[in-house]
């Protein structure tokens, strides 16, 4: 087993890829991690929400509520359609 897919990329679950990712992540300072997260957030808001931070927060909040609610599916306390999936990320094709 090579741990690679048909195109030569690391396959999901490849222990070497995950180990390498953990080593790279360990080298990042907390400040750099925050900087990377901030750049990702700003890119998401700019690209998908055309700079509307409040719309991005609403969409992500709705998505989080829906995802958390899915843990109760199939139980007696699950109420269908209380939290609806907000749909695809705006601006995605």
PDB file of N, CA, C and O in Angstrom:
ATOM      1  N   UNK A   1       0.841  -1.189   0.000  1.00  0.00           N
ATOM      2  CA  UNK A   1       0.000   0.000   0.000  1.00  0.00           C
ATOM      3  C   UNK A   1       0.879   1.242   0.000  1.00  0.00           C
ATOM      4  O   UNK A   1       1.765   1.386   0.842  1.00  0.00           O
ATOM      5  N   UNK A   2       0.632   2.122  -0.933  1.00  0.00           N
ATOM      6  CA  UNK A   2       1.469   3.311  -1.060  1.00  0.00           C
ATOM      7  C   UNK A   2       0.909   4.504  -0.311  1.00  0.00           C
ATOM      8  O   UNK A   2       1.651   5.437  -0.007  1.00  0.00           O
ATOM      9  N   UNK A   3      -0.398   4.499  -0.002  1.00  0.00           N
ATOM     10  CA  UNK A   3      -0.994   5.649   0.660  1.00  0.00           C
ATOM     11  C   UNK A   3      -1.258   6.804  -0.287  1.00  0.00           C
ATOM     12  O   UNK A   3      -1.455   7.940   0.143  1.00  0.00           O
ATOM     13  N   UNK A   4      -1.261   6.501  -1.595  1.00  0.00           N
ATOM     14  CA  UNK A   4      -1.503   7.549  -2.585  1.00  0.00           C
ATOM     15  C   UNK A   4      -2.656   7.135  -3.487  1.00  0.00           C
ATOM     16  O   UNK A   4      -2.932   5.948  -3.663  1.00  0.00           O
ATOM     17  N   UNK A   5      -3.324   8.136  -4.056  1.00  0.00           N
ATOM     18  CA  UNK A   5      -4.424   7.840  -4.966  1.00  0.00           C
ATOM     19  C   UNK A   5      -3.888   7.649  -6.381  1.00  0.00           C
ATOM     20  O   UNK A   5      -2.676   7.644  -6.594  1.00  0.00           O
ATOM     21  N   UNK A   6      -4.789   7.491  -7.345  1.00  0.00           N
ATOM     22  CA  UNK A   6      -4.393   7.246  -8.726  1.00  0.00           C
ATOM     23  C   UNK A   6      -3.600   8.370  -9.363  1.00  0.00           C
ATOM     24  O   UNK A   6      -2.887   8.148 -10.342  1.00  0.00           O
ATOM     25  N   UNK A   7      -3.713   9.581  -8.817  1.00  0.00           N
ATOM     26  CA  UNK A   7      -2.977  10.736  -9.355  1.00  0.00           C
ATOM     27  C   UNK A   7      -1.674  10.986  -8.611  1.00  0.00           C
ATOM     28  O   UNK A   7      -0.971  11.957  -8.895  1.00  0.00           O
ATOM     29  N   UNK A   8      -1.346  10.114  -7.659  1.00  0.00           N
ATOM     30  CA  UNK A   8      -0.104  10.285  -6.917  1.00  0.00           C
ATOM     31  C   UNK A   8      -0.215  11.170  -5.694  1.00  0.00           C
ATOM     32  O   UNK A   8       0.782  11.410  -5.013  1.00  0.00           O
ATOM     33  N   UNK A   9      -1.429  11.671  -5.397  1.00  0.00           N
ATOM     34  CA  UNK A   9      -1.617  12.519  -4.214  1.00  0.00           C
ATOM     35  C   UNK A   9      -1.783  11.639  -2.980  1.00  0.00           C
ATOM     36  O   UNK A   9      -2.187  10.481  -3.085  1.00  0.00           O
ATOM     37  N   UNK A  10      -1.466  12.197  -1.806  1.00  0.00           N
ATOM     38  CA  UNK A  10      -1.697  11.452  -0.578  1.00  0.00           C
ATOM     39  C   UNK A  10      -3.179  11.153  -0.447  1.00  0.00           C
ATOM     40  O   UNK A  10      -4.014  12.036  -0.644  1.00  0.00           O
ATOM     41  N   UNK A  11      -3.510   9.914  -0.115  1.00  0.00           N
ATOM     42  CA  UNK A  11      -4.899   9.490   0.027  1.00  0.00           C
ATOM     43  C   UNK A  11      -5.402   9.816   1.432  1.00  0.00           C
ATOM     44  O   UNK A  11      -4.600   9.924   2.360  1.00  0.00           O
ATOM     45  N   UNK A  12      -6.717   9.973   1.605  1.00  0.00           N
ATOM     46  CA  UNK A  12      -7.263  10.212   2.941  1.00  0.00           C
ATOM     47  C   UNK A  12      -6.868   9.079   3.888  1.00  0.00           C
ATOM     48  O   UNK A  12      -6.875   7.906   3.515  1.00  0.00           O
ATOM     49  N   UNK A  13      -6.529   9.450   5.101  1.00  0.00           N
ATOM     50  CA  UNK A  13      -6.139   8.455   6.091  1.00  0.00           C
ATOM     51  C   UNK A  13      -4.683   8.047   6.010  1.00  0.00           C
ATOM     52  O   UNK A  13      -4.241   7.170   6.753  1.00  0.00           O
ATOM     53  N   UNK A  14      -3.931   8.674   5.114  1.00  0.00           N
ATOM     54  CA  UNK A  14      -2.520   8.337   4.975  1.00  0.00           C
ATOM     55  C   UNK A  14      -1.772   8.792   6.229  1.00  0.00           C
ATOM     56  O   UNK A  14      -1.769   9.985   6.535  1.00  0.00           O
ATOM     57  N   UNK A  15      -1.132   7.864   6.968  1.00  0.00           N
ATOM     58  CA  UNK A  15      -0.471   8.256   8.220  1.00  0.00           C
ATOM     59  C   UNK A  15       0.706   9.198   8.003  1.00  0.00           C
ATOM     60  O   UNK A  15       0.992  10.032   8.861  1.00  0.00           O
ATOM     61  N   UNK A  16       1.388   9.080   6.880  1.00  0.00           N
ATOM     62  CA  UNK A  16       2.533   9.965   6.626  1.00  0.00           C
ATOM     63  C   UNK A  16       2.080  11.392   6.377  1.00  0.00           C
ATOM     64  O   UNK A  16       2.719  12.342   6.830  1.00  0.00           O
ATOM     65  N   UNK A  17       0.987  11.542   5.662  1.00  0.00           N
ATOM     66  CA  UNK A  17       0.473  12.883   5.390  1.00  0.00           C
ATOM     67  C   UNK A  17      -0.014  13.543   6.674  1.00  0.00           C
ATOM     68  O   UNK A  17       0.260  14.719   6.912  1.00  0.00           O
ATOM     69  N   UNK A  18      -0.735  12.789   7.502  1.00  0.00           N
ATOM     70  CA  UNK A  18      -1.240  13.389   8.741  1.00  0.00           C
ATOM     71  C   UNK A  18      -0.104  13.693   9.703  1.00  0.00           C
ATOM     72  O   UNK A  18      -0.147  14.700  10.409  1.00  0.00           O
ATOM     73  N   UNK A  19       0.905  12.842   9.743  1.00  0.00           N
ATOM     74  CA  UNK A  19       2.056  13.109  10.607  1.00  0.00           C
ATOM     75  C   UNK A  19       2.784  14.368  10.143  1.00  0.00           C
ATOM     76  O   UNK A  19       3.180  15.199  10.960  1.00  0.00           O
ATOM     77  N   UNK A  20       2.958  14.504   8.834  1.00  0.00           N
ATOM     78  CA  UNK A  20       3.608  15.703   8.300  1.00  0.00           C
ATOM     79  C   UNK A  20       2.810  16.956   8.604  1.00  0.00           C
ATOM     80  O   UNK A  20       3.382  18.003   8.909  1.00  0.00           O
ATOM     81  N   UNK A  21       1.488  16.854   8.522  1.00  0.00           N
ATOM     82  CA  UNK A  21       0.633  17.993   8.841  1.00  0.00           C
ATOM     83  C   UNK A  21       0.757  18.403  10.298  1.00  0.00           C
ATOM     84  O   UNK A  21       0.789  19.592  10.614  1.00  0.00           O
ATOM     85  N   UNK A  22       0.827  17.418  11.183  1.00  0.00           N
ATOM     86  CA  UNK A  22       0.983  17.738  12.608  1.00  0.00           C
ATOM     87  C   UNK A  22       2.331  18.386  12.883  1.00  0.00           C
ATOM     88  O   UNK A  22       2.418  19.306  13.697  1.00  0.00           O
ATOM     89  N   UNK A  23       3.388  17.920  12.214  1.00  0.00           N
ATOM     90  CA  UNK A  23       4.717  18.509  12.406  1.00  0.00           C
ATOM     91  C   UNK A  23       4.725  19.955  11.918  1.00  0.00           C
ATOM     92  O   UNK A  23       5.252  20.839  12.594  1.00  0.00           O
ATOM     93  N   UNK A  24       4.138  20.197  10.744  1.00  0.00           N
ATOM     94  CA  UNK A  24       4.076  21.577  10.233  1.00  0.00           C
ATOM     95  C   UNK A  24       3.264  22.469  11.164  1.00  0.00           C
ATOM     96  O   UNK A  24       3.654  23.606  11.431  1.00  0.00           O
ATOM     97  N   UNK A  25       2.144  21.965  11.658  1.00  0.00           N
ATOM     98  CA  UNK A  25       1.288  22.760  12.540  1.00  0.00           C
ATOM     99  C   UNK A  25       1.987  23.068  13.858  1.00  0.00           C
ATOM    100  O   UNK A  25       1.807  24.152  14.412  1.00  0.00           O
ATOM    101  N   UNK A  26       2.777  22.135  14.364  1.00  0.00           N
ATOM    102  CA  UNK A  26       3.473  22.349  15.635  1.00  0.00           C
ATOM    103  C   UNK A  26       4.494  23.473  15.539  1.00  0.00           C
ATOM    104  O   UNK A  26       4.827  24.099  16.546  1.00  0.00           O
ATOM    105  N   UNK A  27       4.988  23.731  14.348  1.00  0.00           N
ATOM    106  CA  UNK A  27       5.991  24.782  14.166  1.00  0.00           C
ATOM    107  C   UNK A  27       5.381  26.178  14.119  1.00  0.00           C
ATOM    108  O   UNK A  27       6.101  27.171  14.224  1.00  0.00           O
ATOM    109  N   UNK A  28       4.066  26.264  13.964  1.00  0.00           N
ATOM    110  CA  UNK A  28       3.406  27.568  13.876  1.00  0.00           C
ATOM    111  C   UNK A  28       3.167  28.142  15.270  1.00  0.00           C
ATOM    112  O   UNK A  28       2.723  27.436  16.175  1.00  0.00           O
ATOM    113  N   UNK A  29       3.461  29.407  15.426  1.00  0.00           N
ATOM    114  CA  UNK A  29       3.181  30.076  16.698  1.00  0.00           C
ATOM    115  C   UNK A  29       1.679  30.353  16.781  1.00  0.00           C
ATOM    116  O   UNK A  29       0.999  30.395  15.756  1.00  0.00           O
ATOM    117  N   UNK A  30       1.162  30.541  17.993  1.00  0.00           N
ATOM    118  CA  UNK A  30      -0.260  30.888  18.122  1.00  0.00           C
ATOM    119  C   UNK A  30      -0.619  32.156  17.352  1.00  0.00           C
ATOM    120  O   UNK A  30      -1.710  32.259  16.793  1.00  0.00           O
ATOM    121  N   UNK A  31       0.297  33.117  17.324  1.00  0.00           N
ATOM    122  CA  UNK A  31       0.038  34.358  16.583  1.00  0.00           C
ATOM    123  C   UNK A  31      -0.101  34.082  15.093  1.00  0.00           C
ATOM    124  O   UNK A  31      -0.975  34.642  14.432  1.00  0.00           O
ATOM    125  N   UNK A  32       0.768  33.214  14.563  1.00  0.00           N
ATOM    126  CA  UNK A  32       0.711  32.890  13.132  1.00  0.00           C
ATOM    127  C   UNK A  32      -0.568  32.127  12.806  1.00  0.00           C
ATOM    128  O   UNK A  32      -1.168  32.347  11.754  1.00  0.00           O
ATOM    129  N   UNK A  33      -0.990  31.237  13.695  1.00  0.00           N
ATOM    130  CA  UNK A  33      -2.243  30.507  13.480  1.00  0.00           C
ATOM    131  C   UNK A  33      -3.420  31.471  13.406  1.00  0.00           C
ATOM    132  O   UNK A  33      -4.287  31.341  12.542  1.00  0.00           O
ATOM    133  N   UNK A  34      -3.442  32.451  14.329  1.00  0.00           N
ATOM    134  CA  UNK A  34      -4.511  33.454  14.308  1.00  0.00           C
ATOM    135  C   UNK A  34      -4.460  34.276  13.027  1.00  0.00           C
ATOM    136  O   UNK A  34      -5.497  34.600  12.449  1.00  0.00           O
ATOM    137  N   UNK A  35      -3.258  34.610  12.590  1.00  0.00           N
ATOM    138  CA  UNK A  35      -3.102  35.386  11.354  1.00  0.00           C
ATOM    139  C   UNK A  35      -3.644  34.611  10.151  1.00  0.00           C
ATOM    140  O   UNK A  35      -4.330  35.176   9.299  1.00  0.00           O
ATOM    141  N   UNK A  36      -3.332  33.320  10.090  1.00  0.00           N
ATOM    142  CA  UNK A  36      -3.820  32.477   8.992  1.00  0.00           C
ATOM    143  C   UNK A  36      -5.347  32.386   9.039  1.00  0.00           C
ATOM    144  O   UNK A  36      -6.011  32.489   8.007  1.00  0.00           O
ATOM    145  N   UNK A  37      -5.899  32.193  10.238  1.00  0.00           N
ATOM    146  CA  UNK A  37      -7.358  32.119  10.379  1.00  0.00           C
ATOM    147  C   UNK A  37      -8.007  33.434   9.967  1.00  0.00           C
ATOM    148  O   UNK A  37      -9.040  33.433   9.297  1.00  0.00           O
ATOM    149  N   UNK A  38      -7.410  34.553  10.364  1.00  0.00           N
ATOM    150  CA  UNK A  38      -7.960  35.867  10.011  1.00  0.00           C
ATOM    151  C   UNK A  38      -7.930  36.075   8.499  1.00  0.00           C
ATOM    152  O   UNK A  38      -8.886  36.596   7.925  1.00  0.00           O
ATOM    153  N   UNK A  39      -6.839  35.670   7.856  1.00  0.00           N
ATOM    154  CA  UNK A  39      -6.750  35.811   6.397  1.00  0.00           C
ATOM    155  C   UNK A  39      -7.817  34.962   5.714  1.00  0.00           C
ATOM    156  O   UNK A  39      -8.419  35.392   4.731  1.00  0.00           O
ATOM    157  N   UNK A  40      -8.052  33.754   6.233  1.00  0.00           N
ATOM    158  CA  UNK A  40      -9.089  32.895   5.671  1.00  0.00           C
ATOM    159  C   UNK A  40     -10.474  33.494   5.827  1.00  0.00           C
ATOM    160  O   UNK A  40     -11.280  33.461   4.897  1.00  0.00           O
ATOM    161  N   UNK A  41     -10.752  34.045   7.013  1.00  0.00           N
ATOM    162  CA  UNK A  41     -12.044  34.687   7.258  1.00  0.00           C
ATOM    163  C   UNK A  41     -12.245  35.871   6.326  1.00  0.00           C
ATOM    164  O   UNK A  41     -13.300  36.014   5.708  1.00  0.00           O
ATOM    165  N   UNK A  42     -11.225  36.722   6.228  1.00  0.00           N
ATOM    166  CA  UNK A  42     -11.332  37.903   5.370  1.00  0.00           C
ATOM    167  C   UNK A  42     -11.525  37.520   3.907  1.00  0.00           C
ATOM    168  O   UNK A  42     -12.277  38.176   3.185  1.00  0.00           O
ATOM    169  N   UNK A  43     -10.848  36.457   3.468  1.00  0.00           N
ATOM    170  CA  UNK A  43     -11.009  36.003   2.084  1.00  0.00           C
ATOM    171  C   UNK A  43     -12.422  35.471   1.854  1.00  0.00           C
ATOM    172  O   UNK A  43     -13.028  35.746   0.818  1.00  0.00           O
ATOM    173  N   UNK A  44     -12.949  34.706   2.818  1.00  0.00           N
ATOM    174  CA  UNK A  44     -14.309  34.178   2.699  1.00  0.00           C
ATOM    175  C   UNK A  44     -15.320  35.316   2.606  1.00  0.00           C
ATOM    176  O   UNK A  44     -16.182  35.320   1.727  1.00  0.00           O
ATOM    177  N   UNK A  45     -15.210  36.276   3.512  1.00  0.00           N
ATOM    178  CA  UNK A  45     -16.154  37.401   3.526  1.00  0.00           C
ATOM    179  C   UNK A  45     -16.054  38.201   2.234  1.00  0.00           C
ATOM    180  O   UNK A  45     -17.069  38.588   1.655  1.00  0.00           O
ATOM    181  N   UNK A  46     -14.838  38.445   1.791  1.00  0.00           N
ATOM    182  CA  UNK A  46     -14.640  39.241   0.580  1.00  0.00           C
ATOM    183  C   UNK A  46     -15.149  38.520  -0.663  1.00  0.00           C
ATOM    184  O   UNK A  46     -15.847  39.106  -1.491  1.00  0.00           O
ATOM    185  N   UNK A  47     -14.795  37.249  -0.785  1.00  0.00           N
ATOM    186  CA  UNK A  47     -15.094  36.514  -2.010  1.00  0.00           C
ATOM    187  C   UNK A  47     -16.553  36.056  -2.085  1.00  0.00           C
ATOM    188  O   UNK A  47     -17.201  36.223  -3.118  1.00  0.00           O
ATOM    189  N   UNK A  48     -17.064  35.487  -1.012  1.00  0.00           N
ATOM    190  CA  UNK A  48     -18.396  34.878  -1.053  1.00  0.00           C
ATOM    191  C   UNK A  48     -19.520  35.799  -0.604  1.00  0.00           C
ATOM    192  O   UNK A  48     -20.664  35.639  -1.029  1.00  0.00           O
ATOM    193  N   UNK A  49     -19.199  36.768   0.259  1.00  0.00           N
ATOM    194  CA  UNK A  49     -20.243  37.637   0.809  1.00  0.00           C
ATOM    195  C   UNK A  49     -20.060  39.089   0.391  1.00  0.00           C
ATOM    196  O   UNK A  49     -20.742  39.976   0.905  1.00  0.00           O
ATOM    197  N   UNK A  50     -19.156  39.330  -0.528  1.00  0.00           N
ATOM    198  CA  UNK A  50     -18.905  40.671  -1.072  1.00  0.00           C
ATOM    199  C   UNK A  50     -18.682  41.704   0.032  1.00  0.00           C
ATOM    200  O   UNK A  50     -19.162  42.835  -0.049  1.00  0.00           O
ATOM    201  N   UNK A  51     -17.942  41.290   1.068  1.00  0.00           N
ATOM    202  CA  UNK A  51     -17.577  42.193   2.152  1.00  0.00           C
ATOM    203  C   UNK A  51     -18.606  42.343   3.256  1.00  0.00           C
ATOM    204  O   UNK A  51     -18.367  43.086   4.208  1.00  0.00           O
ATOM    205  N   UNK A  52     -19.732  41.669   3.164  1.00  0.00           N
ATOM    206  CA  UNK A  52     -20.791  41.792   4.176  1.00  0.00           C
ATOM    207  C   UNK A  52     -20.509  40.841   5.345  1.00  0.00           C
ATOM    208  O   UNK A  52     -20.892  39.672   5.313  1.00  0.00           O
ATOM    209  N   UNK A  53     -19.836  41.359   6.372  1.00  0.00           N
ATOM    210  CA  UNK A  53     -19.434  40.549   7.524  1.00  0.00           C
ATOM    211  C   UNK A  53     -20.654  39.998   8.256  1.00  0.00           C
ATOM    212  O   UNK A  53     -20.655  38.834   8.657  1.00  0.00           O
ATOM    213  N   UNK A  54     -21.683  40.806   8.434  1.00  0.00           N
ATOM    214  CA  UNK A  54     -22.882  40.355   9.154  1.00  0.00           C
ATOM    215  C   UNK A  54     -23.569  39.203   8.421  1.00  0.00           C
ATOM    216  O   UNK A  54     -24.050  38.267   9.060  1.00  0.00           O
ATOM    217  N   UNK A  55     -23.620  39.258   7.104  1.00  0.00           N
ATOM    218  CA  UNK A  55     -24.223  38.158   6.332  1.00  0.00           C
ATOM    219  C   UNK A  55     -23.406  36.883   6.502  1.00  0.00           C
ATOM    220  O   UNK A  55     -23.971  35.795   6.612  1.00  0.00           O
ATOM    221  N   UNK A  56     -22.088  37.008   6.525  1.00  0.00           N
ATOM    222  CA  UNK A  56     -21.223  35.841   6.711  1.00  0.00           C
ATOM    223  C   UNK A  56     -21.439  35.236   8.094  1.00  0.00           C
ATOM    224  O   UNK A  56     -21.524  34.015   8.230  1.00  0.00           O
ATOM    225  N   UNK A  57     -21.529  36.079   9.119  1.00  0.00           N
ATOM    226  CA  UNK A  57     -21.764  35.580  10.480  1.00  0.00           C
ATOM    227  C   UNK A  57     -23.113  34.880  10.580  1.00  0.00           C
ATOM    228  O   UNK A  57     -23.222  33.820  11.198  1.00  0.00           O
ATOM    229  N   UNK A  58     -24.138  35.471   9.973  1.00  0.00           N
ATOM    230  CA  UNK A  58     -25.470  34.850   9.998  1.00  0.00           C
ATOM    231  C   UNK A  58     -25.443  33.492   9.320  1.00  0.00           C
ATOM    232  O   UNK A  58     -25.968  32.515   9.856  1.00  0.00           O
ATOM    233  N   UNK A  59     -24.830  33.425   8.137  1.00  0.00           N
ATOM    234  CA  UNK A  59     -24.796  32.170   7.385  1.00  0.00           C
ATOM    235  C   UNK A  59     -24.049  31.094   8.169  1.00  0.00           C
ATOM    236  O   UNK A  59     -24.524  29.964   8.278  1.00  0.00           O
ATOM    237  N   UNK A  60     -22.877  31.442   8.717  1.00  0.00           N
ATOM    238  CA  UNK A  60     -22.105  30.461   9.477  1.00  0.00           C
ATOM    239  C   UNK A  60     -22.821  30.054  10.759  1.00  0.00           C
ATOM    240  O   UNK A  60     -22.759  28.890  11.155  1.00  0.00           O
ATOM    241  N   UNK A  61     -23.497  30.992  11.413  1.00  0.00           N
ATOM    242  CA  UNK A  61     -24.275  30.661  12.606  1.00  0.00           C
ATOM    243  C   UNK A  61     -25.412  29.711  12.285  1.00  0.00           C
ATOM    244  O   UNK A  61     -25.648  28.748  13.015  1.00  0.00           O
ATOM    245  N   UNK A  62     -26.114  29.978  11.200  1.00  0.00           N
ATOM    246  CA  UNK A  62     -27.207  29.094  10.774  1.00  0.00           C
ATOM    247  C   UNK A  62     -26.681  27.710  10.421  1.00  0.00           C
ATOM    248  O   UNK A  62     -27.301  26.701  10.756  1.00  0.00           O
ATOM    249  N   UNK A  63     -25.547  27.664   9.751  1.00  0.00           N
ATOM    250  CA  UNK A  63     -24.955  26.375   9.390  1.00  0.00           C
ATOM    251  C   UNK A  63     -24.547  25.607  10.644  1.00  0.00           C
ATOM    252  O   UNK A  63     -24.765  24.398  10.730  1.00  0.00           O
ATOM    253  N   UNK A  64     -23.957  26.300  11.611  1.00  0.00           N
ATOM    254  CA  UNK A  64     -23.553  25.656  12.862  1.00  0.00           C
ATOM    255  C   UNK A  64     -24.736  25.128  13.648  1.00  0.00           C
ATOM    256  O   UNK A  64     -24.678  24.024  14.190  1.00  0.00           O
ATOM    257  N   UNK A  65     -25.820  25.909  13.719  1.00  0.00           N
ATOM    258  CA  UNK A  65     -27.019  25.462  14.434  1.00  0.00           C
ATOM    259  C   UNK A  65     -27.604  24.226  13.764  1.00  0.00           C
ATOM    260  O   UNK A  65     -27.996  23.276  14.441  1.00  0.00           O
ATOM    261  N   UNK A  66     -27.663  24.237  12.444  1.00  0.00           N
ATOM    262  CA  UNK A  66     -28.184  23.080  11.716  1.00  0.00           C
ATOM    263  C   UNK A  66     -27.304  21.853  11.963  1.00  0.00           C
ATOM    264  O   UNK A  66     -27.818  20.761  12.206  1.00  0.00           O
ATOM    265  N   UNK A  67     -25.981  22.026  11.901  1.00  0.00           N
ATOM    266  CA  UNK A  67     -25.058  20.900  12.076  1.00  0.00           C
ATOM    267  C   UNK A  67     -25.160  20.322  13.485  1.00  0.00           C
ATOM    268  O   UNK A  67     -25.154  19.103  13.654  1.00  0.00           O
ATOM    269  N   UNK A  68     -25.252  21.181  14.493  1.00  0.00           N
ATOM    270  CA  UNK A  68     -25.371  20.699  15.869  1.00  0.00           C
ATOM    271  C   UNK A  68     -26.688  19.955  16.068  1.00  0.00           C
ATOM    272  O   UNK A  68     -26.736  18.960  16.792  1.00  0.00           O
ATOM    273  N   UNK A  69     -27.741  20.426  15.439  1.00  0.00           N
ATOM    274  CA  UNK A  69     -29.054  19.807  15.560  1.00  0.00           C
ATOM    275  C   UNK A  69     -29.070  18.401  14.965  1.00  0.00           C
ATOM    276  O   UNK A  69     -29.860  17.559  15.392  1.00  0.00           O
ATOM    277  N   UNK A  70     -28.219  18.145  13.998  1.00  0.00           N
ATOM    278  CA  UNK A  70     -28.211  16.835  13.341  1.00  0.00           C
ATOM    279  C   UNK A  70     -27.796  15.716  14.291  1.00  0.00           C
ATOM    280  O   UNK A  70     -28.097  14.549  14.043  1.00  0.00           O
ATOM    281  N   UNK A  71     -27.104  16.066  15.380  1.00  0.00           N
ATOM    282  CA  UNK A  71     -26.702  15.057  16.362  1.00  0.00           C
ATOM    283  C   UNK A  71     -27.917  14.417  17.032  1.00  0.00           C
ATOM    284  O   UNK A  71     -27.825  13.299  17.540  1.00  0.00           O
ATOM    285  N   UNK A  72     -29.042  15.109  17.037  1.00  0.00           N
ATOM    286  CA  UNK A  72     -30.248  14.607  17.698  1.00  0.00           C
ATOM    287  C   UNK A  72     -31.208  13.908  16.753  1.00  0.00           C
ATOM    288  O   UNK A  72     -32.277  13.464  17.172  1.00  0.00           O
ATOM    289  N   UNK A  73     -30.840  13.804  15.488  1.00  0.00           N
ATOM    290  CA  UNK A  73     -31.695  13.109  14.518  1.00  0.00           C
ATOM    291  C   UNK A  73     -31.949  11.685  14.975  1.00  0.00           C
ATOM    292  O   UNK A  73     -31.035  10.999  15.432  1.00  0.00           O
ATOM    293  N   UNK A  74     -33.169  11.251  14.853  1.00  0.00           N
ATOM    294  CA  UNK A  74     -33.515   9.884  15.225  1.00  0.00           C
ATOM    295  C   UNK A  74     -33.785   9.704  16.711  1.00  0.00           C
ATOM    296  O   UNK A  74     -34.063   8.587  17.148  1.00  0.00           O
ATOM    297  N   UNK A  75     -33.711  10.772  17.500  1.00  0.00           N
ATOM    298  CA  UNK A  75     -34.023  10.679  18.924  1.00  0.00           C
ATOM    299  C   UNK A  75     -35.392  11.292  19.172  1.00  0.00           C
ATOM    300  O   UNK A  75     -35.969  11.935  18.295  1.00  0.00           O
ATOM    301  N   UNK A  76     -35.903  11.084  20.377  1.00  0.00           N
ATOM    302  CA  UNK A  76     -37.239  11.597  20.699  1.00  0.00           C
ATOM    303  C   UNK A  76     -37.260  13.115  20.844  1.00  0.00           C
ATOM    304  O   UNK A  76     -38.327  13.723  20.765  1.00  0.00           O
ATOM    305  N   UNK A  77     -36.106  13.735  21.054  1.00  0.00           N
ATOM    306  CA  UNK A  77     -36.098  15.192  21.234  1.00  0.00           C
ATOM    307  C   UNK A  77     -35.839  15.955  19.937  1.00  0.00           C
ATOM    308  O   UNK A  77     -35.866  17.185  19.925  1.00  0.00           O
ATOM    309  N   UNK A  78     -35.591  15.236  18.853  1.00  0.00           N
ATOM    310  CA  UNK A  78     -35.324  15.894  17.571  1.00  0.00           C
ATOM    311  C   UNK A  78     -36.600  16.508  17.015  1.00  0.00           C
ATOM    312  O   UNK A  78     -37.628  15.839  16.917  1.00  0.00           O
ATOM    313  N   UNK A  79     -36.530  17.768  16.656  1.00  0.00           N
ATOM    314  CA  UNK A  79     -37.654  18.472  16.040  1.00  0.00           C
ATOM    315  C   UNK A  79     -37.253  18.858  14.622  1.00  0.00           C
ATOM    316  O   UNK A  79     -36.464  19.785  14.439  1.00  0.00           O
ATOM    317  N   UNK A  80     -37.778  18.167  13.618  1.00  0.00           N
ATOM    318  CA  UNK A  80     -37.396  18.475  12.238  1.00  0.00           C
ATOM    319  C   UNK A  80     -37.737  19.916  11.864  1.00  0.00           C
ATOM    320  O   UNK A  80     -38.731  20.480  12.322  1.00  0.00           O
ATOM    321  N   UNK A  81     -36.920  20.470  11.053  1.00  0.00           N
ATOM    322  CA  UNK A  81     -37.131  21.803  10.479  1.00  0.00           C
ATOM    323  C   UNK A  81     -37.054  22.954  11.485  1.00  0.00           C
ATOM    324  O   UNK A  81     -37.476  24.066  11.169  1.00  0.00           O
ATOM    325  N   UNK A  82     -36.527  22.713  12.685  1.00  0.00           N
ATOM    326  CA  UNK A  82     -36.307  23.831  13.605  1.00  0.00           C
ATOM    327  C   UNK A  82     -35.123  24.640  13.099  1.00  0.00           C
ATOM    328  O   UNK A  82     -35.187  25.865  13.002  1.00  0.00           O
ATOM    329  N   UNK A  83     -34.053  23.944  12.782  1.00  0.00           N
ATOM    330  CA  UNK A  83     -32.883  24.593  12.204  1.00  0.00           C
ATOM    331  C   UNK A  83     -32.721  24.072  10.788  1.00  0.00           C
ATOM    332  O   UNK A  83     -32.422  22.895  10.584  1.00  0.00           O
ATOM    333  N   UNK A  84     -32.915  24.927   9.831  1.00  0.00           N
ATOM    334  CA  UNK A  84     -32.797  24.532   8.430  1.00  0.00           C
ATOM    335  C   UNK A  84     -31.388  24.799   7.921  1.00  0.00           C
ATOM    336  O   UNK A  84     -30.723  25.738   8.358  1.00  0.00           O
ATOM    337  N   UNK A  85     -30.949  23.967   7.001  1.00  0.00           N
ATOM    338  CA  UNK A  85     -29.651  24.187   6.361  1.00  0.00           C
ATOM    339  C   UNK A  85     -29.734  25.501   5.589  1.00  0.00           C
ATOM    340  O   UNK A  85     -30.690  25.717   4.844  1.00  0.00           O
ATOM    341  N   UNK A  86     -28.740  26.386   5.758  1.00  0.00           N
ATOM    342  CA  UNK A  86     -28.832  27.689   5.093  1.00  0.00           C
ATOM    343  C   UNK A  86     -28.585  27.654   3.593  1.00  0.00           C
ATOM    344  O   UNK A  86     -28.668  28.689   2.931  1.00  0.00           O
ATOM    345  N   UNK A  87     -28.287  26.496   3.053  1.00  0.00           N
ATOM    346  CA  UNK A  87     -28.021  26.407   1.622  1.00  0.00           C
ATOM    347  C   UNK A  87     -26.544  26.562   1.328  1.00  0.00           C
ATOM    348  O   UNK A  87     -25.746  26.764   2.244  1.00  0.00           O
ATOM    349  N   UNK A  88     -26.171  26.472   0.064  1.00  0.00           N
ATOM    350  CA  UNK A  88     -24.751  26.585  -0.284  1.00  0.00           C
ATOM    351  C   UNK A  88     -24.215  27.966   0.055  1.00  0.00           C
ATOM    352  O   UNK A  88     -24.956  28.947   0.128  1.00  0.00           O
ATOM    353  N   UNK A  89     -22.928  28.010   0.255  1.00  0.00           N
ATOM    354  CA  UNK A  89     -22.272  29.283   0.555  1.00  0.00           C
ATOM    355  C   UNK A  89     -22.540  30.254  -0.588  1.00  0.00           C
ATOM    356  O   UNK A  89     -22.322  29.912  -1.750  1.00  0.00           O
ATOM    357  N   UNK A  90     -23.009  31.458  -0.278  1.00  0.00           N
ATOM    358  CA  UNK A  90     -23.262  32.431  -1.346  1.00  0.00           C
ATOM    359  C   UNK A  90     -22.021  32.662  -2.201  1.00  0.00           C
ATOM    360  O   UNK A  90     -20.901  32.716  -1.693  1.00  0.00           O
ATOM    361  N   UNK A  91     -22.231  32.792  -3.462  1.00  0.00           N
ATOM    362  CA  UNK A  91     -21.126  33.051  -4.378  1.00  0.00           C
ATOM    363  C   UNK A  91     -20.418  31.813  -4.870  1.00  0.00           C
ATOM    364  O   UNK A  91     -19.551  31.905  -5.739  1.00  0.00           O
ATOM    365  N   UNK A  92     -20.773  30.625  -4.323  1.00  0.00           N
ATOM    366  CA  UNK A  92     -20.120  29.403  -4.802  1.00  0.00           C
ATOM    367  C   UNK A  92     -20.828  28.929  -6.062  1.00  0.00           C
ATOM    368  O   UNK A  92     -22.042  29.079  -6.205  1.00  0.00           O
ATOM    369  N   UNK A  93     -20.077  28.374  -6.939  1.00  0.00           N
ATOM    370  CA  UNK A  93     -20.642  27.932  -8.229  1.00  0.00           C
ATOM    371  C   UNK A  93     -20.936  26.466  -8.214  1.00  0.00           C
ATOM    372  O   UNK A  93     -21.414  25.922  -9.210  1.00  0.00           O
TER     373      UNK A  93
END
